[in-house]
Amino acid sequence: MNWEALITTLELASVTSVILMVIALPLSYWFAFSEWRWKFLLEAVVALPLVLPPTVLGFYVLIALGPQSPLGRFGLAFTFNGLVLASVLYSLPFAVQPIAAAFGAVERKYIEASWMLGVSNFETFFRVIVPQSWSGVLTGFVLSFAHTLGEFGVVLMVGGNIPGVTRTLSIDIYDQVQGLNYASAAVTSATLLIISFVILSIVYGLNRKVWFFAADRRHREAV
């Protein structure tokens, strides 16, 4: 097990997920409640990483970070910070889509009641919408974290393979296979498999509880 690569991977996933929450919360709110007729164009842009090959996205990010671009003067290519930027773009739909769906499922009557009580839109967002959508917010955070753990194409294109800086577990597995060190690759792969399984099990377990309590509440309200 390459512990240095594991630490880099966990650090990348953690930083990326936190940044994505800062971006995804307001963006998801706008997706859920905006009535702009061309909103679907921005939704398509955000969802592009779901269908775009990672190497293509990585190539364009690398060009954007190159010396001829405005961002080139920051020297982000083949650095951890550049890797974070690429990971945020690559995992953005995994954070936005579940959160936007959860926001859209909040019953309008609670939001309107908050407005009638004189509560501002900002306060309503954090006191009404987010508390009733916390399972979607948690899902977005966890999915973006788990998705970042397994990144390969974008990581390799933008960050390269620098030990202790940009070498993640997925790249380490590739290196081990290339070197015919299948035993080490198997251990690292199993580690990622277990981590991903545990994360997804927690998400599905929590969402199942939320669904049960929501169904029970609706039943009691109907009675």
N, C-alpha and C positions, 0 to 999 in steps of 0.2 A: 504493500500500500504506500503510495506517494502522499505522505501527510502534508507536505508543502502544497501540492496541487489541491488536496482536500480543503485546506484552509483558504486558498485563493478562491476556490469554487464557492464555498459557503459565504465568504466575504462579498463576492460578486453578486450572489443571489440575494443576500440581505440588503445590500445597498440599492440594488436595482428595484427590489420590491418596495422599499420605503419611498424611493423617488416616484415609482409608478403610482403609489397611493396618492401622493400630492397632485399628480397630474390627472389620475383617473377619476377622482371624486368630483371635481367640478366639471370635467368633460362628460362624465356619465350623467350628471344632473342635466346638462344641456341636451344630451341625446334623448333623455327620457321625457323632458318637458318642453323642449323647443318646438315651435310650429313652423319654423323656416322651411319652405318648400324644397330647397336644395340641400337639406340636411343629409340626405342619403349619400351625397358625394363625399362628404367628410367621413361618414361612417365607412364608406368603401375604402378610403385612404387608411383609416385606422386598422381595418381588417386585412389589409394587403399582406402582412406577414403570415397570415394563415395559409395563403396559397402561393406566395412568392418563395422560390428556392432560397434558402439561407445564404448561399454563395452570391446570389444576385444582390440581395439586400446588403450583404457584407461588402461587395464590390462598390456599390454606390456610396455607402458610408465611408469607405476607405478613400474614395475620390473626394468626398466632401471634406475629409480631414487632411487631404494632401496639401503640399506646399503652395499650390496655385490657387487654393480656395481661401475665402475669408477666415475659415476656422483653422487653416494650416498654421498660422502664426502661434497658435496655442500648443502645438506639438503633441496632439492627442493620439496620433497614429502609433500603434504598437506600444501603448501604455495602458495601465489599468483604468484610468479615467476614460480613455477612448473606448475601452471594452464596456464600461458601464453605459456610455452613451448608446452604443450599438445594441446592448442588451435591453435597454429601455425601449428602443424602437421595435425590437424584435418581439418583446413580450407584451407590448402595449395592449393588443386585443384580448389577451388572456386576463388582463385586469379590468378593462373597460366593459366588456360584454356582460359578464355576470353581475357587475355592479349596476350597470344601466338597466338590466332586466329586473333587478331587485327594486330599484328606484321606481320603475314604471309600474310595479305591482302594488305599490303603496296606495291604499284607498284614498281617493281624492277628498273624501269628507273630513279626514283628519287634518289634511293640509289646509283646507278651507276654514275649518274650525279654528286652527291656529291663527290664520290671517284675521278672522273676525275678532279674535281676542287682542288684536293689535300687535301681534308678534311679527317681527320683520322676516323677510325671506331668508336672511342669513341664519337667524336664530331658529326658524322653522326647519331649515335644512339639518341642523345639528341636533335639534331637540325632538323632531318628529320623524323626518325622512330617514336619517342615518340609523337611529335606534330600531326602526322597523325593518331595516334592510341590512342589519349587521351580518346575517348569514351570507348575503351576496357579497358584502365588502370583504368578509373573511375568505370567502371562496376566491375572489379576485386576487387577494394578497397571496394566498397559498398557491394558487395555480401559477401565478407569475414567478413565485419563488421556485416551484418545482420545474417549471419550464426552463428557467435560467440554469438550473443544475445540469440539464442535459444538452445545453447548447454546444454545437460543434462548428458548423460552417461559418457562422457569423464571427465566432470567437477566433477561429483560425485566420480568417481574412483580415480582420481589423486588429487583433492583438498579437497574431503570430504565435510563437511557441517559446516564450521567454520564461525560464524557471524562476519561480518565486514572484513573478509579475503578472504574466498572462497565461501561463500553462494551467489549464483546468483539468479536472478528472477525465472529461471526455477526450481531450487531446492526449492525456497520458495513456488512456486505453489504446488510442490509435498508435501511439509510439511503441507501446508494448507489443501490439500485434505485428507491427512492421518489423520489430526486432525478434519476432517468433517467441516472445516470452509470454506464452498463453496462460501460464499459471498466475502470473501477476495480473494480467488483463482480466482473468476470471474473478479474482478477488475484488478488484476495483469495480468491475461490472456488477457483481453481486451486492456490493455496498450501495451503489447508486440505485439498484433495483429495490433493495430493502427500504432505503430512505424514501424513494418515490411512492412505494406501496403504503408505507406508514402515513405519509402526508395525505395521500388521496383517501385513505381509510378514515382519517380524522375528519376530512372535509365532508365525505358522504355521511358519516355518522352524525355530525353536527347538523347537516341539512335535513336529515331524516327526523331529528328531534324537533327542529324548527317547524317542519311540515306537520308533525303530529300536534304540536301545541297550537299552531295556527288553525288546523282543522277542528281541534277541540274548542277553541275560542269561538269560531264561527258557529259551531253546533250549539254552544251555550247561548250565543246571541240570538240564534234563531228560535230557541226555546223560550 
